[in-house]
Amino acid sequence: MNKRIDESFYEYADREFDAYLSDIIYALNSSSEEYRKAKEKQTQITRENPKISKVLYDKDIEVLSEDELALLLNVLDYEDEMRMIEEKELFYRGSREATKFFLKTGIIKK
């Protein structure tokens, strides 16, 4: 496992906060089947529908058919699903870090 993920936040945060969070989110690709499936479905739709990809990632203006619009909404739903999984993981990670900090500072005892 990546040492950055196992290292406590307060030992690591002052050096690379963004990298720390990115590593946690990246690890979801292997630790969360639900996250991985949503990402795969999102990627499949955008690869198979270049107009949707242009709208989302290039911010191009495209005229979409009803089917393409429905697929765009699916992609956005998968994005919401992934974001919620990421937020839950970060919340749990923050709780773990707070507990470590409280133990280290003596606020709570084992």
C-alpha positions in Angstrom: 0.0 0.0 0.0 1.1 3.5 -0.7 3.0 5.0 2.3 1.2 8.3 1.9 -2.1 6.7 2.6 -0.9 5.0 5.8 0.9 8.1 7.1 -1.2 10.2 9.4 -2.6 13.5 8.0 -1.1 15.8 10.6 2.4 14.4 9.8 1.8 14.8 6.1 -0.5 17.7 5.4 2.0 20.5 5.6 4.0 19.0 2.7 1.4 17.8 0.2 -2.2 18.2 1.1 -3.5 18.0 -2.5 -1.5 14.9 -3.2 -2.7 13.3 0.0 -6.3 13.8 -1.0 -5.7 12.7 -4.5 -4.1 9.5 -3.3 -7.1 8.7 -1.1 -9.5 9.2 -4.1 -7.2 7.3 -6.5 -7.2 4.4 -4.1 -11.0 4.1 -4.5 -10.4 2.7 -7.9 -9.1 -0.5 -6.3 -10.9 -0.4 -2.9 -14.5 0.4 -4.0 -16.2 -1.7 -6.6 -19.1 0.7 -6.6 -16.8 3.6 -7.4 -15.0 1.6 -10.1 -18.2 0.6 -11.8 -19.6 4.1 -11.9 -16.3 5.4 -13.3 -16.2 2.6 -16.0 -19.8 3.4 -17.0 -19.1 7.1 -17.2 -15.9 6.5 -19.3 -17.7 4.1 -21.6 -20.4 6.6 -22.4 -18.0 9.5 -23.0 -15.7 7.3 -25.2 -18.6 6.1 -27.3 -20.2 9.6 -27.6 -17.6 12.2 -28.6 -20.2 15.0 -28.6 -20.9 14.3 -24.9 -17.2 14.3 -24.2 -16.8 17.7 -25.9 -19.7 19.2 -23.9 -18.3 17.9 -20.6 -14.6 18.2 -21.0 -13.9 20.7 -23.7 -16.9 22.9 -22.8 -17.9 23.0 -26.5 -21.4 23.8 -27.5 -23.1 20.9 -29.2 -26.6 20.1 -30.3 -27.6 16.8 -28.7 -30.3 14.4 -29.6 -32.7 13.2 -27.0 -30.7 10.0 -26.6 -27.5 11.9 -26.2 -29.1 14.2 -23.7 -30.2 11.1 -21.7 -26.7 9.7 -21.8 -25.3 13.1 -20.7 -27.6 13.0 -17.7 -26.4 9.4 -17.0 -22.8 10.6 -17.0 -23.7 13.4 -14.6 -25.5 10.9 -12.3 -22.4 8.7 -12.3 -20.3 11.8 -11.5 -22.6 12.5 -8.5 -22.4 8.9 -7.4 -18.6 9.0 -7.5 -18.4 12.4 -5.7 -20.6 11.0 -2.9 -18.3 8.0 -2.5 -15.3 10.3 -2.5 -16.8 12.6 0.1 -17.7 9.6 2.4 -14.2 8.3 2.1 -12.7 11.7 3.0 -15.1 12.0 5.9 -14.1 8.6 7.3 -10.4 9.5 6.7 -10.9 12.8 8.6 -12.5 11.0 11.5 -9.6 8.6 11.7 -7.1 11.4 11.6 -9.0 13.3 14.3 -8.9 10.2 16.5 -5.2 9.8 15.9 -4.6 13.5 16.7 -6.8 13.3 19.9 -4.9 10.2 21.1 -1.5 11.8 20.3 -2.4 15.0 22.2 -4.0 13.2 25.1 -7.5 14.6 24.5 -8.7 11.0 24.5 -7.0 7.9 26.1 -6.8 4.4 24.8 
